[in-house]
Amino acid sequence: MPNQGPKNGEVFLTWEDLWVRVSNMKDGSNAILKGLTGYARPGELLAIMGPSGCGKSTLLDTIAGRLGSGTRQSGDILINGHKQTLEYGTCAYVTQDDTLLATLTVKEAIYYSAELQLPNSMPKSERKKIADITIKEMGLQDAMETRIGGWSGKGISGGQKRRVSICMEILTRPKLLFLDEPTSGLDSAASYYVMKTIASQCKGRTIVASIHQPSAEVFALFHSLCLLSSGRTVYFGPASAAIEFFALSGFPCPTLQNPSDHFLKTINSDFDQDIEEGSTGRKSTEEVINILIKSYKSSDKYNAVQSQVAEICKQEGEILEKRSHVRFTTQSFVLTRRSFVNMSYDLGYYWLRLAVYVVIAIGLGTIYYDVGFSTASVQARGTMLMFVASFITFMAIGGFPSFVEDLKVFQLEKLNGHYGSGSFVIANTLSSIPYLLLVSLIPGAIAYFLTGLQNELEHFIYFVLVLFTCMMLVESLMMIVASIVPNFLMGIITGAGIQALMILSGGFFRLPSDLPKPFWKYPLHYVAFHTYAFEGLFKNELEGLKIHNEDKGKRQIINGEVILKDEWQMNMDYSKWVDLAILLWMVVFYRLLFLLFVKAGEKVKPAIRAFISSTSPNQINTAERPLDEFAT
Ligand SMILES: Nc1ncnc2c1ncn2[C@@H]1O[C@H](COP(=O)(O)OP(=O)(O)OP(=O)(O)O)[C@@H](O)[C@H]1O
C-alpha cells in the first residue's frame, strides 16, 4: 500500500532495531526482544503472534511506552516520524490482566466509563447510546446486571471480564489501540465476534493486538502479521502472504489445518520432542526457526518492511496529542459517585470495620463502664481515650486491600488517559466522608456514653470529630504508602510500622519531657498526628472536669486543667480546637502529598526510562544475535 502520510490524527507507528534486555544474575543481561523492526499503519489491524513467552506482551509494552522497571530498551520507536512517549492518554491499551472494580455491575462499569471518557459536549442520551452499542458489540447485553467480581467474590466469567476491558477502551474509538491477548478466555465464536468488532473499527485507526491462537476466521481478519519466536522476527508482512512464505521456506501448511496452528506448531521450541516427531520431521525446532528467520531476512517481505519503515520515518506527521479529558468537575463528580457505590458494595471497605468497631466500642464501654469522678477515673479516662485515638484509628488500615484494588484501576485508567489524578483524590476523599462519619459516630457514641465521659453535646461532637479526622489521616497515610509500596501485604506492614512509631512518640507511653530528644521528640513527637489527637481528646475530657480526691478522710476537688498541665504535660497555650485544626490540616497535607507522589511518578518514570534507554549499550552481545546473521 503506498504511504499516504498521516492525516486527521492518524497514527503511523514504526520500531527499528528494537532490543529489550532484563538484568540477569548469571551473565548480566538477557535479551527478550532481539532487534525487531516493524510498523503499524492506520486502517490496518496488526496481529502479533508467537508461542507463549516469545515476547508479544513485551513488544506491545515497549511500543506503547509501558515497559516495566528492570528492563533496558534500545532502538527507535517513532510515532508519525517523531520520537514521542506514548503515555497518559495518547493511546488506549487493553492489558493482559483485567483491572476492573470488582463490585460494580457490567452496566455500571461501562456507563461510568462512558461518562468519564465521552466529551461533555455530547448529550447524555448519546453517551448512553454509545455505551449500549458497545456493550452489544461485545456480546455483554445478558451480563449487564451481573457484578464483575474478583478477589471479594465470584462474578462474570473471565471471558466476559476480557470483553468489559475491551469495551471500556473502545468506547471513544481511539486512534491508536493496543490489545494484549483480547481473545484469551473466549470461545471461538466469541473470539471471532470480538475481533470482528475490533477489525471493523480500523478505518483511520491503528490497531495492534497480540493474540495466541486465532481460528482461521479470526486470522482472516488480520491485515498484517508479526510472527515472533524467542524475541526474533520469523515473519512480518501481510497476514494473507504468511502461508505462502512458510510454504516457500519448506514448511507448507497441511491441507485443512488452521494456518495459525501450523505457524505456532512449527516455531514452538518449548516442546522440542513433540515437534521433531511432528510435521517438521527430521529437523529440530531451533533449526526450523533459524531457517525461517534466514528465509525471512532474504525475502522481499523483509526489504518491504525496511523501506516502509524508512518511508514512514521520512514524513514528518503530526505529534500525537493527548486526548482531552471531560471537565474536571464532571470527572470528580462521576468518580465520586462511582467510588461511593463501590464502597457501599465492598464489605471490606467500611461495613466490616463498622461491625468490628461496634464490638470494640461495646468492649470499651463495658471495661470502662461509668468511670465516675474519682482520681482512679483519671487514669481510666486517659487510657480509654488513648485506645480510641491510637488503636481504633490504627485499624483503619483494614480498608487498605480495597484501596489498593481501587488504586490499580486508577493507575490503568490514568495511563489510558480517562481522567487525571486530582479528580481521583477528590473523589476518594468525598466518597469516604459519609462512611467514615458513620464509622466514627455509631461506635463512638456507644463507647463515649457507656464510659460516662463528659455529658455535653459539644464534648461528644468533638470526640467524634477527632475520631473521624484520625481515621481519615490513617487512610491518607495509607494512600501515600500505597503510592510507594506496590504490594498490599508490604503496604500494611509498612503502614502499621509507621503508626506504631507515631503512637510511641505521641506523649502517652512516655511523657513529652521524657521522650529522648533526637528522633523521638524532635521531630517525631511533633510530626505524629497522635500527639494532637491525644492532646485534643484529653483537653476535651478534662477541661472543666472536677475530680474528687479522698485523702485521709478529707474530700478534695482537683481541676482537670491541673491534671492536664502537671501530670500529662499537655500544652495548654492553645485550645482543643487548635489540635483539631492541626489534624484537619494534616489530612489535607497527606492527600496533597499523595497527589504529588502520583504526579511525580507520571513525570519521573518516563524520564528514568528514557535515561536508561539512552545509556543502554547499542553493541549487541554476539551470543544474542540470531544465527542467520552469522550465516549471511
Ligand atoms: N522482567 C523480566 N525479567 C526476566 N524475564 C522476563 C521479564 N519480563 C519478561 N521476561 C521473559 O521474557 C519473555 C517474554 O515475555 P512476554 O510476557 O513478552 O511473553 P508473551 O509472548 O507475551 O507470553 P504469553 O503469550 O505467555 O503472555 C518470557 O520468557 C518472560 O519469561
The ligand as an SDF file (V2000), in Angstrom:
LIG
                    3D

 31 33  0  0  0  0  0  0  0  0999 V2000
   11.2180   -8.6200   33.9790 N   0  0  0  0  0  0  0  0  0  0  0  0
   11.5790   -9.7890   33.4220 C   0  0  0  0  0  0  0  0  0  0  0  0
   12.6420  -10.4740   33.8820 N   0  0  0  0  0  0  0  0  0  0  0  0
   13.0190  -11.6420   33.3240 C   0  0  0  0  0  0  0  0  0  0  0  0
   12.3900  -12.1920   32.2670 N   0  0  0  0  0  0  0  0  0  0  0  0
   11.3280  -11.5520   31.7660 C   0  0  0  0  0  0  0  0  0  0  0  0
   10.8560  -10.3200   32.2970 C   0  0  0  0  0  0  0  0  0  0  0  0
    9.7910   -9.9270   31.5900 N   0  0  0  0  0  0  0  0  0  0  0  0
    9.5970  -10.8700   30.6450 C   0  0  0  0  0  0  0  0  0  0  0  0
   10.5120  -11.8390   30.7620 N   0  0  0  0  0  0  0  0  0  0  0  0
   10.6440  -13.0330   29.9010 C   0  0  0  0  0  0  0  0  0  0  0  0
   10.5780  -12.5600   28.5880 O   0  0  0  0  0  0  0  0  0  0  0  0
    9.8760  -13.4640   27.7770 C   0  0  0  0  0  0  0  0  0  0  0  0
    8.7640  -12.7510   27.0180 C   0  0  0  0  0  0  0  0  0  0  0  0
    7.7190  -12.4180   27.9170 O   0  0  0  0  0  0  0  0  0  0  0  0
    6.3160  -11.9030   27.3810 P   0  0  0  0  0  0  0  0  0  0  0  0
    5.4240  -11.6820   28.5440 O   0  0  0  0  0  0  0  0  0  0  0  0
    6.5510  -10.7500   26.4940 O   0  0  0  0  0  0  0  0  0  0  0  0
    5.8330  -13.1550   26.5280 O   0  0  0  0  0  0  0  0  0  0  0  0
    4.4710  -13.3870   25.7500 P   0  0  0  0  0  0  0  0  0  0  0  0
    4.8400  -13.7830   24.3920 O   0  0  0  0  0  0  0  0  0  0  0  0
    3.5640  -12.2250   25.8850 O   0  0  0  0  0  0  0  0  0  0  0  0
    3.9160  -14.6350   26.5560 O   0  0  0  0  0  0  0  0  0  0  0  0
    2.3880  -15.0830   26.8140 P   0  0  0  0  0  0  0  0  0  0  0  0
    1.8150  -15.3510   25.4630 O   0  0  0  0  0  0  0  0  0  0  0  0
    2.5380  -16.3440   27.6060 O   0  0  0  0  0  0  0  0  0  0  0  0
    1.7140  -13.9780   27.5360 O   0  0  0  0  0  0  0  0  0  0  0  0
    9.3860  -14.5820   28.6700 C   0  0  0  0  0  0  0  0  0  0  0  0
   10.2530  -15.6790   28.5280 O   0  0  0  0  0  0  0  0  0  0  0  0
    9.4790  -13.9950   30.0440 C   0  0  0  0  0  0  0  0  0  0  0  0
    9.7630  -15.0040   30.9760 O   0  0  0  0  0  0  0  0  0  0  0  0
  1  2  1  0
  2  3  1  0
  2  7  2  0
  3  4  2  0
  4  5  1  0
  5  6  2  0
  6  7  1  0
  6 10  1  0
  7  8  1  0
  8  9  2  0
  9 10  1  0
 10 11  1  0
 11 12  1  0
 11 30  1  0
 12 13  1  0
 13 14  1  0
 13 28  1  0
 14 15  1  0
 15 16  1  0
 16 17  2  0
 16 18  1  0
 16 19  1  0
 19 20  1  0
 20 21  2  0
 20 22  1  0
 20 23  1  0
 23 24  1  0
 24 25  2  0
 24 26  1  0
 24 27  1  0
 28 29  1  0
 28 30  1  0
 30 31  1  0
M  END
$$$$
